[in-house]
């Protein structure tokens, strides 16, 4: 990504709550951004993107909108903001739009989402991104950014070995910061992903089980206690993978959740809309990594099994079809 900023191009695969927001911020800052869309394609092509944000509302009346990657130009940065349940599509979506000197920036929750992409483009060209944001897509081409918005970037390496701060990371950070996106860097992607799971596992999972938003959960003593118990078990899983998360992180995340605007998690929204839940990346993969390290996380496993049942019943999937579905997703 050695081109001048005004000539660097970004592709956004998945123009929803995350991709729509961050892509729009990059375009607003002057970068050439190319958006892949599905159901919103015609609307966005004709009317652009509207961002309702706690940082200031704005509207992009004209955006580069596409319904197929085959029509998109090659780009130096490919932002993947699809749900992890759609990752099977990435080997077909990424190569046509990734420039020879480009990088893939994977803005997804969970653990174990980078290796398959690295197999096709090379580990050194894959950056993991963790978004700390409350944002929802509330209509065609309409993003509502409620709170927060920072991004943490880390270089992927084989077996999640710590890679340090690379020039590629620094370049993407500079571009994101130019777009007004608070962006920090981590030398260790495995550590960053486990730390994000400290929040994602309890609050995404429990939001479905309790049918509650973040404010309802954090204000209820029993829900909060259960969330904290799950958080501590995530920390145990990280420790088994040789990543030590300070106890203070749990308290800080609980405090941040108290302060954030009431937020329906992405998993709760997917459940309400009868979409597949991101159970593989957020639950199954961390459980697998912990098991391989010789530790069992019983409370997280119980929550995972509850969510599997709820997901199956919610989408009307018979038990006989569940094993095949898990093979397709995993």
N, C-alpha and C positions, 0 to 999 in steps of 0.2 A: 504494500500500500504506500508506495513512494511518490505517488502523484501529488500535485498541489491540491489543497482542500477544495478549491472551486471546480476541479475536474474529477474528484473522487466520486464514485457512484455507489449507492447502497441499494440492494434489493431487500424487500421485506416479504417474507413468505409467511402469511398469516396476519391479515390486517384486522385484528380484533382489539381487545382491551389493551394489550401490550404493544403489539406490532403497529397498530394504528396510532397509538399515542407517541411512541418513540420515533417512528418513521415520520410522523407529521412534524415533530420537533426538529428533526434533522433537515427536512425540506424547508421549514420556516427559517432555519439558519443559513440556507443557501446551498445545501448539498443537493445533488441530483438523486432523487429517490424514486424507485420503481416498485409499485405495490402489486402483489399477487392477491387476487380476490376470488371469492366463489359466489355466494348468494348475493353479496352487495355490489357485484361488478358493475352492472348497468347504472345503479344509483350513484356510485362514486365516480364513475366515468363522466356522468352528466353534471353532478352537483358537487363533487369534491368531498373533502373530509371536514367534519365539524368537531372541534375539541372543546368541551366544556370542562374547565380546569380550575382547581384552586390556585394555580399559578397564573391564571389569566386566560380567558376564553379567546379562541381564534378560529378562523375558518380558512381553509385552503380551497378556493373555488375550482382550481385546476390541479389535478394530480396525474401522474403517469400510472394508469390503471390497466391491469392485464388479467385475462382469465386463463392464460396458459403461459408456462415458463418458456415455451418455445418462441414466444413473441417478445420476450424480454431481452434487453441487452446484457452482455456480461458485465458484472459489477465487482469492484474491489472488496466490498463488504457485503456478505449475504447474512441478513438477520433472520434467524429462524424463530418465529414466535407462534408456531402451531402448537396445539396441545400434544403432549407426548404420545397420546393414543393414536396420532396420525404419523408417527415417525417411520412407519413402514414405507411411506411415500417419499421420504427424503432422498434415497438413492436415485430416484427418477427426477426429483425436483431440483436438487442442488447443482449437479454437473453442468446443465445448460446455461446457468447464470453466473457461475463462479469464474472470475478471471484467473489467468495463469498465476498472477501474483496475489490473488485474493485470499480472504479469510472468511470462515464461517463463524458467526457469533450466535451461539445457541442460548436463547433466552427462555429457558424452561425450568420448571421445578423438578425436584427429585434427584436421584442418583443413578448412575449407570446409563445416562442418555448419550454420552459422547462417543463411546467406543465404536459403534457401528458406523457413524459418520466418518470417524478417523480412518476406518478401513478403506473407504473409497476416496478420500481426499488427502490423507496424510495427517498424522497427529499434530504436526507443527502448524497446521493451518486451521486448527479447531480451537476456538475460545469458548469457555463456558461463561455464561452470564446469569447472574441472580438479581432479580428485580424486587426491590422493596417498595411496593406501590399498592395503593388501593385504587383500582381502575376497573370500570365495566364498560362493555359495549351496550348501549341502551337503545340503539336503533340503527338502521342502515347508514353506514358511514358516520355514525355519531358516537363519540367516545366521551365518557364522563369520568374524569380524573378527580377523585375525592380527596386523596391525602398521600403524603410521602412521594416517592418517585425516583429514588436513587438506584444506581446499578453498581454491582460489584463484578468485576471481570477477572478471570484467571485463565492462564494457558493450560490446555489439556496436554497430558503426556501419557505414554503407555502405562497401564496399571495405576493410573492416577498418581504417579510419582510427582512430587513437587517440582515445578519447573522454574520457579523464580519469576522475576519481572522481565518480560521480553520486550524488544522494540515493537513487535506487533501489538502487544497490549497497550503500550504507551501511545501508539498512533490512534488506536480506536478510542482510548480514553480522551485524547485531545479533541477528537471529532465530537464525541458525545458532550464534552464540557463546552465546546463551542456552541452546541445546540441548547445549552442551559440545563443539561441533565447532570446532576451531581454524580460523579463516577469515581469509584475507588478501585484499587488493584489488590489482588491477593497473590502471594507466591505459591499457594497450595490450593488447587481446585477441590480436592477431596475434603479438606478442612472446611472450605467455604460451603460446600454442598451439605455436609453433615450439620453445620451450624444453622443453615436455612431450614433444614428439616426439624430442628428444635421447635420451630413455630409451625411449619407446614403440616407435620404429622398430626399434632393434636387439634389445631384449629380448623384445618380443612376437613379432617375426618369427623370430628365431633359436630361440626356445623351441619353435616348430613344427618347424623344420628339424632341430634337434638332439634333439628329443623330450626336453627337459630343463627343470628348474625353475631359478629364478634362482640358487640356491646352486650347483648343478652348473655353470652357465655361468660364473659369476664366479670359481669355483675352478679352472677349466680355463684354462691360459695361452693356448691358441690361441683358444678361444671368447671370452675376455676381450679379446684383442687385436683380434679381428674386430669385437666390439661397439664398442670404442673407435674403430676406423677408421670405422665407420658413424656414430658419434656426431659425429665431426669433419665428415663429409659433410653431416649435418643442419645443423650450424653454418654450412657454406658456403651451403646453401639459404636459411637465414634471412638471411644477409648479403646475398644477392642480392635479397631482399625488404626490404632496408633495416632489418633487425633484427639488431643486433650482440649476440651471446651471448658472454659472457666465457669464456675457456678454462677458468677455474677451475670452471665449472659441470660440465664433463665429469668432472673429478677428484672433485668432491663427489658426483655421481650414482653413480660407481663405488664410492666409499666407502660411501654409503648402501645400495647393493645388497649389499655385503659384510656389512653389519650386519643387514639385514632377515631375518626368518624365511624359510626356504625357501618359495617361492611359485610356484605354477603360474599363469602369466599367463592373462588372460581369453581371449586368442587360442588358447593351447594347449588350454584347456578346451573352447572352441568346436570346435576341430579334433577333439579326442577324442570329442566328442558328435555329430560330423558335421553341425555347424551352419555356415552361411555365415560366412566370416571378414570382419572389418571392413577389407578391403583398400582400398576406395574412400577412406574418410576418413583412414586412417593412412598409406597409401602413394600411391595414385593422385593424390589432390588435392595433397599437398605436391610431388610430382614435376611436376604441371601448373603450380603456382604458380612453381616454380623455372624451368621451361622458359619460361614467359611472361616471366620476368625475364632470360632469356638465358643460363641455366646448365644444364648437364647433370650429373646425379648418378648416375654409372654403377653404383656398388656398391648403392645403394638400389634402382635399377631392376632389377638382377640379382636381388636378394632378392625384390622384388615379383613378378617373373616366376616364380621358384621357387615362391612361395606360391600363385600362381594355378594352377600345374600341380598342386601337392599338394592344393589345395582341390578342384579338378575331379576328380582321381582319387579322393580321399577320399569325395566325395559321389556318385561314379558318374555324373558329368555328361559326356556324349559331347562331343567337340570340336565337332561340328556344332551343339550347343545352347549353346555357350559365348558366342558373340557376342550372342545374344539375352539370355542371362542378364546379361551386362555392361550391356546397354542398360537392362534392368529395374532393376539395382542402381544405375546411375549417372545 
